[in-house]
Amino acid sequence: MSFDNALGAIAEDNDEARWAFGTGFHDPLAGVDTAVPDGVDRGDLASYCLMLGDDALIMSHRLQEWCTHAPELEEEVALANVALDLLGQARLLLARAGVAEDAVEEARRGEDDLAFFRDAAEFRNVRLTEVPNGDFAHSIVRLLLFSTWRLALLDRLRASRDPVLAAIAAKGVKEVAYHRDHAALWTIRLGDGTDFSHARAQRAVDELWPLTGELFGVHDVERRMADAGVGVDPSGVRAEFDAVTSEVLATATLRAPEPEPPRLAGRSGDHTPALADLLAEMQSVARAHPGATW
């Protein structure tokens, strides 16, 4: 399977095909009209795409760390596929950020430049994606929280004035809906399973829940993009997030903590030390051999 360009990969006609890294195209936005909509600030659009792209990239990397470590073979394949879905979204969003950032093609940073040659303080992902993996229950609960939030964002982003973001969101909704359902089923299985699995799942909820307040903090860039009809105000998805997570946790016989107040951290470049450690591994080959191809 291959596509001439990324637009073919996200078109309705190719819904059954995968569109992650290495699926037959090199420039994720080749052949796509990447003109910035009238009245939209290029810098804000680039920053907004970095936020969404960094979320997907870092979450993908954490899921990839489960390869050869998942509790069963079927789950190993499932987590790898979720990671590939998010990596595909990251490619398109980082490429869009590079195009929006600079109108001069020769001066643009590409997806690899943005993924491998920025330091931790330049990343704009939420902290929920970067904290180290714990046990299997920890990663499943993290995936539930992240995918519930991201699905609500992408669903609304389908109406974006930016046609590239709208297309990425339309494809992403179908993928992240599976991610959320997969995580929900496992959360219920663990929470409503043995005493041991229940305790592990509850511990994961208690450890990760404090990070959810950041999901609903509104950065100035997000506010301006929402006002321009390009982005989504994350505070507006809280009711959906609360409703879905409450239902899943109740079915899993898990206790839902009180809602966390909105705050900003990763969106402003304020990260945990774990992100620098993650990037040191993820970026090591690219930085050791800059410009290399294979």
Secondary structure in CASP SS format (residue, H / E / C, confidence):
PFRMAT SS
TARGET T0000
AUTHOR 0000-0000-0000
METHOD secondary structure of the structure
MODEL  1
M C 1.00
S C 1.00
F C 1.00
D C 1.00
N C 1.00
A H 1.00
L H 1.00
G H 1.00
A H 1.00
I H 1.00
A C 1.00
E H 1.00
D H 1.00
N H 1.00
D C 1.00
E C 1.00
A C 1.00
R C 1.00
W C 1.00
A C 1.00
F C 1.00
G C 1.00
T C 1.00
G C 1.00
F C 1.00
H C 1.00
D C 1.00
P C 1.00
L C 1.00
A C 1.00
G C 1.00
V C 1.00
D C 1.00
T C 1.00
A C 1.00
V C 1.00
P C 1.00
D C 1.00
G C 1.00
V C 1.00
D C 1.00
R H 1.00
G H 1.00
D H 1.00
L H 1.00
A H 1.00
S H 1.00
Y H 1.00
C H 1.00
L H 1.00
M H 1.00
L H 1.00
G H 1.00
D H 1.00
D H 1.00
A H 1.00
L H 1.00
I H 1.00
M H 1.00
S H 1.00
H H 1.00
R H 1.00
L H 1.00
Q H 1.00
E C 1.00
W C 1.00
C C 1.00
T C 1.00
H C 1.00
A C 1.00
P C 1.00
E C 1.00
L H 1.00
E H 1.00
E H 1.00
E H 1.00
V H 1.00
A H 1.00
L H 1.00
A H 1.00
N H 1.00
V H 1.00
A H 1.00
L H 1.00
D H 1.00
L H 1.00
L H 1.00
G H 1.00
Q H 1.00
A H 1.00
R H 1.00
L H 1.00
L H 1.00
L H 1.00
A H 1.00
R H 1.00
A H 1.00
G H 1.00
V H 1.00
A H 1.00
E H 1.00
D C 1.00
A C 1.00
V C 1.00
E H 1.00
E H 1.00
A H 1.00
R C 1.00
R C 1.00
G C 1.00
E H 1.00
D H 1.00
D H 1.00
L H 1.00
A H 1.00
F H 1.00
F C 1.00
R C 1.00
D C 1.00
A H 1.00
A H 1.00
E H 1.00
F C 1.00
R C 1.00
N C 1.00
V C 1.00
R H 1.00
L H 1.00
T H 1.00
E C 1.00
V C 1.00
P C 1.00
N C 1.00
G C 1.00
D C 1.00
F H 1.00
A H 1.00
H H 1.00
S H 1.00
I H 1.00
V H 1.00
R H 1.00
L H 1.00
L H 1.00
L H 1.00
F H 1.00
S H 1.00
T H 1.00
W H 1.00
R H 1.00
L H 1.00
A H 1.00
L H 1.00
L H 1.00
D H 1.00
R H 1.00
L H 1.00
R C 1.00
A C 1.00
S C 1.00
R C 1.00
D C 1.00
P H 1.00
V H 1.00
L H 1.00
A H 1.00
A H 1.00
I H 1.00
A H 1.00
A H 1.00
K H 1.00
G H 1.00
V H 1.00
K H 1.00
E H 1.00
V H 1.00
A H 1.00
Y H 1.00
H H 1.00
R H 1.00
D H 1.00
H H 1.00
A H 1.00
A H 1.00
L H 1.00
W H 1.00
T H 1.00
I H 1.00
R H 1.00
L H 1.00
G H 1.00
D C 1.00
G C 1.00
T C 1.00
D H 1.00
F H 1.00
S H 1.00
H H 1.00
A H 1.00
R H 1.00
A H 1.00
Q H 1.00
R H 1.00
A H 1.00
V H 1.00
D H 1.00
E H 1.00
L H 1.00
W H 1.00
P H 1.00
L H 1.00
T H 1.00
G H 1.00
E H 1.00
L H 1.00
F H 1.00
G C 1.00
V C 1.00
H C 1.00
D H 1.00
V H 1.00
E H 1.00
R H 1.00
R H 1.00
M H 1.00
A H 1.00
D H 1.00
A C 1.00
G C 1.00
V C 1.00
G C 1.00
V C 1.00
D C 1.00
P H 1.00
S H 1.00
G H 1.00
V H 1.00
R H 1.00
A H 1.00
E H 1.00
F H 1.00
D H 1.00
A H 1.00
V H 1.00
T H 1.00
S H 1.00
E H 1.00
V H 1.00
L H 1.00
A H 1.00
T H 1.00
A C 1.00
T C 1.00
L C 1.00
R C 1.00
A C 1.00
P C 1.00
E C 1.00
P C 1.00
E C 1.00
P C 1.00
P C 1.00
R C 1.00
L C 1.00
A C 1.00
G H 1.00
R H 1.00
S H 1.00
G C 1.00
D C 1.00
H C 1.00
T C 1.00
P H 1.00
A H 1.00
L H 1.00
A H 1.00
D H 1.00
L H 1.00
L H 1.00
A H 1.00
E H 1.00
M H 1.00
Q C 1.00
S H 1.00
V H 1.00
A H 1.00
R H 1.00
A H 1.00
H C 1.00
P C 1.00
G C 1.00
A C 1.00
T C 1.00
W C 1.00
END
